[in-house]
C-alpha cells in the first residue's frame, strides 16, 4: 500500500505539472523473485477492497482508483490475481528507480529494496532521499539509510528495516537497469566523493 502518489523522476525533472499521471518505463527491469516476495510480504494481501487516502485498493496495494480499472476487478480476488495486479503495477516504480543516476550499478537486491520503497512511498520520495547517494554510486549507503528513511514517525520501522536488510544481501545479479554505474550492471566511471549521509503499517 502506498502513502503517496507516484511522482516519477523523469516527470519531476521535466517540470511536468501533474507528474502523478506519468509512468517511467523506458529503462525498467523486473525485480527478482526475492524482491517480489518481499513486496508481497510487506504489503500483505487483501481479497476485498479497502480504502487508502480515499482510493479503492485491493490485493497487494493495487490502487484501482488511480489505475482507473476498478470496474474490471470483481472481489473477492484470489492471491494469484493479486500477484498479477502487483506485477502490472511494478513497471512504473521499477522505471522510477532505473531513472536514477548510475542505476546500472545497483545489484538486484539493492534495486529490489528501492523498488519496494518506491512502491510504498512514491517516486518523488525516492528521488528526495536517495538521488544524492546514486549520484556518487554510494549503493551501500542506501542500504544503511533505508531503515531510518521516511518511517512516518516509526509507523514503518519494520518495513524499512526489512528493506534495508534485503538491500544489504550480497548478490552478483545486476539490477538490469540501463543506466550507468560502477557495479555489475554498468560501466565503471571515475570515482566520485561519497556524500554524508509514506504509510501504512502492515
MARZAKOL-150276 format. One record per atom (N, C-alpha, C): residue in one letter; x, y, z. Coordinates in pm, whole numbers, plus 50000, padded with zeros to 5 digits. Example, Ala and Ser with C-alpha at 12.3 -4.5 7.8 and 13.67 -1.06 7.14 Angstrom:
A513194943150780;A512304955050780;A513204967050780;S512854977550708;S513674989450714;S512905000350787;
***
This chain:
X500844988150000;X500005000050000;X500885012450000;X500475022049927;X501295033849910;X500765045549991;X501685053950034;X501295065550114;X501385078350035;X501825077549912;X501865089449828;X501725085349683;X501265094549601;X501115091749460;X502475090849394;X502625081749297;X503895080349228;X504245093249155;X505475098049176;X505945110249111;X507245107049039;X507155101848918;X508355097148850;X509395108148831;X510655104048837;X511765113348828;X511795120648696;X511505113448588;X511535119848457;X510565131448452;X509365129348507;X508365140048507;X508805151548595;X509395148448711;X509815159048800;X510895167648736;X511875160948674;X512965168448616;X512525176248494;X511465171548428;X510975178448310;X510025189748346;X509625190648474;X508745201248518;X507305199148477;X506885186548459;X505505183648423;X504625186448543;X503535193748520;X502695198148631;X502085186548707;X501465176948634;X500825165748701;X501665153248681;X502755152548755;X503685141448738;X503075128248783;X502025128648864;X501455116448917;X500855107748808;X500585113548691;X499955105948585;X500975100348485;X502265102548512;X503305097948421;X503975085748480;X504185075448399;X504855063448444;X506185062248371;X507245058848443;X508565057548383;X508825042948353;X508985039448226;X509125025548189;X510315022748097;X510905032848038;X511815030747927;X513005021747960;X513595023148079;X514765015248113;X514475005548227;X513205002748252;X512834994448367;X513264980048348;X513644973748458;X513954959548460;X513134953148571;X512604941048550;X511804934648655;X512634931548779;X512024933048896;X512704929149019;X512854913949022;X513804909149102;X513984894749111;X512924888549201;X512914875249207;X511874868049281;X511904871549430;X513104873549484;X513214876949625;X512594890449656;X512804900049568;X512224913349589;X510714913049575;X510224905449477;X508774904249461;X508154898149585;X508784887649639;X508274881349761;X508314891049879;X509364899349885;X509464909249992;X508314919249985;X508034924349866;X506954934049850;X505614927749885;X505394915449842;X504154908449877;X504014907350029;X505094903650095;X505054902150241;X504784915550310;X505474926050266;X505334939050332;X503974945350307;X503434943450189;X502124949150158;X501004941350225;X501134928150226;X500034919850275;X498954918750169;X498244907650169;X497214905250067;X495824907250124;X494994914350048;X493584915750084;X492734912649961;X491814903249980;X490994898649868;X489884908449833;X489514916949928;X488434926549906;X488964940949913;X488154950049866;X488554964049864;X488724969650005;X489674978550018;X489834986950137;X490225000750087;X490195010650174;X490395024450131;X491695030150187;X492495035950098;X493715043050137;X493635057050078;X493655067150162;X493575081150116;X492385083350022;X491275076450051;X490075078049970;X490025069749844;X491085062249815;X491135054149693;X490815039549724;X490105033149632;X489845018849645;X491115011149615;X491465002149705;X492714994649695;X492414980049721;X493204971149658;X492924956849670;X494214949049644;X494204936349684;X495364927749659;X496554932149740;X497694933949673;X498924938349738;X499134953349717;X498134961349753;X498264975749741;X497924981349605;X497164973949525;X496784978949392;X495714989749407;X496035001849364;X495125013349374;X494325014249244;X493125008449246;X492345008049122;X491715021549091;X491595030349191;X491085043749164;X492075051449077;X493355051049115;X494385057649035;X494555050848899;X494455037648898;X494645029948775;X493415030248684;X492295034648742;X491025035248668;X490615021648612;X490795011248693;X490414997848648;X489514990648749;X488884998348839;X488034992148941;X486904983948879;X486364988648767;X485234981648704;X485634967948653;X486924965848632;X487404953048578;X487774943048688;X487684947348813;X488074938848926;X486814934649001;X486704921749027;X485484916449090;X485864908749217;X485894915649331;X486274909149456;X485214899349504;X485614889749586;X486984887749634;X487884881949525;X489124886749519;X490074881649421;X490944871049487;X491574862749405;X492494852649457;X493874858749477;X494694851749551;X496064856449571;X496794857249437;X496554847549351;X497194847549219;X496784859949139;X495524863749148;X495074875949081;X495734888349143;X495924888049274;X496604899049341;X498044900549295;X498724889149278;X500104889449229;X500144895149087;X499174891249005;X499124896448867;X498924911648867;X498074916648956;X497874931148965;X499154938149011;X499834932249109;X501094937949157;X502114938549044;X502234927648969;X503204927348860;X502854937448751;X501574940348735;X501184950648637;X501484964648689;X501534966248821;X501824979348881;X503314982648883;X504144972548903;X505554974848934;X506374981648825;X506114979448695;X506994985648594;X507185000648610;X506155007948648;X506315022348666;X507265025748780;X507235017948888;X508105020249002;X509525015448972;X509615004348898;X510924999548853;X511575009948762;X510765015848673;X511275026148584;X511745038348660;X511065041548768;X511475052848852;X512875050548907;X513125038748962;X514435035649019;X515505035248910;X515165029248795;X516135028548686;X516455042348629;X515595052048653;X515835065648604;X516815073448692;X517135068148809;X518115074748896;X519505074148834;X520375083848865;X521745083448813;X522465070648856;X523255065048765;X524085053348794;X523295041048838;X522055040048793;X521205028848835;X521745015448787;X522495015448678;X523055002948628;X524034996548723;X524555004148818;X525504998748915;X524854992049034;X523554993449050;X522854986549159;X522884971549136;X523054963749242;X522814949449225;X521324946749240;X520914934449213;X519484931449207;X518784933449340;X519464930949451;X518824932449581;X518724947149623;X519754954949592;X519674969349617;X518534975449536;X518454971249412;X517394975949322;X516024972049375;X515854959449414;X514574954749464;X514124962049589;X515074964949678;X514744972349800;X514274986449767;X514914992749670;X514495006249630;X513135006049562;X512854995649484;X511534994649421;X510464992849528;X510744984849631;X509804983249742;X509544996649810;X510615004149837;X510475017349898;X509625026449810;X509885026149681;X509175034849587;X507705031049577;X507415018149577;X506025013549571;X505245018549692;X505915019349805;X505275023849928;X505245039049942;X506335045649905;X506495059849936;X506365069149817;X506385063849696;X506275072249577;X507625076149520;X507635078849391;X508875081649321;X509495094849366;X508665104549400;X509205117249446;X510055115649571;X509625107149664;X510395104849785;X511665096949757;X511615087949659;X512825080649622;X513885090349571;X513465099749488;X514395109849439;X514895118649554;X513975122649640;X514325131549751;X515385125449843;X515195112849878;X516055106749979;X517295099949923;X517255095349798;X518335086649751;X519085091549627;X518655102549567;X519335107049446;X520795110549473;X521075116749587;X522465120649616;X523355108349632;X522825097649693;X523585085249704;X523875079649564;X522875079949479;X523025074449345;X524005082649262;X524005095549280;X524915104049203;X526365100649230;X526665095849350;X528035092149385;X528215076949389;X527235069549337;X527295054849334;X527525048949474;X526945055149575;X527075050549713;X525945040849744;X526005029149681;X524915019449693;X524805013749834;X525945011049898;X525895006050036;X525295016350130;X525515029050101;X524925039550183;X523405039350178;X522845035350064;X521395034150053;X520885023450148;X521575011850149;X521155000950237;X521225005150384;X522265012750418;X522425017250556;X521385027750594;X520945035650496;X519995046450524;X518545041650526;X518245031050453;X516855026650440;X516125024650574;X516725018250674;X515975015650797;X515455027950869;X516045039550844;X515615051750914;X515075062350819;X514745058450697;X514295068150596;X512785067650577;X512125079150598;X510685080350574;X509885069650647;X510075068750777;X509385058550857;X508045063250912;X507645075550879;X506405081150932;X506345080051084;X507365085951147;X507425086251293;X507355072351355;X507995062851289;X508085049351343;X507045039651293;X506015044451223;X504975035351176;X505505025151076;X506555028851005;X507095019950902;X508465014450940;X508795014351068;X510105009551110;X510374995351061;X509404986351081;X509604972451044;X509824970950894;X509004977950815;X509154977150670;X510524982150627;X510924993650678;X512204999350637;X513374990450679;X513284984450796;X514344975450841;X514454963350750;X513324957950708;X513354946350619;X513854950150480;X513494961950433;X514024966650305;X515544968650313;X516004974450425;X517434976450443;X518194963350449;X517624953350518;X518274940350528;X518344933450392;X517274934350314;X517274928350181;X518284935450092;X518334948550102;X519274956650024;X520704952350050;X521004948750174;X522364945350213;X522784931050184;X521864922850133;X522214909050099;X523084908749974;X524254902549985;X525194902249873;X524644893949757;X524854898649636;X524494891349516;X525314896749399;X525614887949304;X526304892149182;X525314895249071;X524024893449099;X523004896148998;X522844911248981;X522974916348858;X522804930848837;X521344934948840;X521114947648853;X519734952748853;X519074950848718;X519844952048612;X519264951548478;X518854965048425;X519024975648506;X518724989048458;X519704993048349;X519255002148264;X520105006548155;X521015018048189;X520945023348313;X521745034948350;X523205031348371;X524075041548375;X525485039148401;X525705036348548;X526815029948582;X527075026948722;X528425020548742;X528755017348867;X530055011748898;X529974997048932;X528794991348938;X528664977348975;X528484968548855;X527954956048874;X527854946448767;X526974950948653;X526064960548679;X525114964248576;X525554975448486;X526724981048500;X527064992448417;X528544994748407;X528955004548326;X530365007748310;X530945013548437;X532245014948442;X532925019448563;X533505033348541;X532825043748588;X533345057248575;X534415060148680;X535025071748671;X536005075848771;X535325077148906;X536035074049016;X535435075149149;X534985089349178;X533895090549252;X533395103549293;X533255103649444;X533325115249508;X533185115749654;X531825110749698;X531775103849811;X530515098949866;X529935109449960;X528625111749951;X528015121950037;X527855116950179;X527695126450270;X527325122650406;X525865118550405;X526135109450475;X524735108250476;X524075119250562;X505635061250263;X504795070150308;X504165061850391;X501825059750441;X502425048850514;X501335039550549;X501885028750557;X500905020450618;X501595010350702;X501065007850820;X501574996550896;X501114983750831;X501904973150846;X501484960350789;X500324954650870;
***
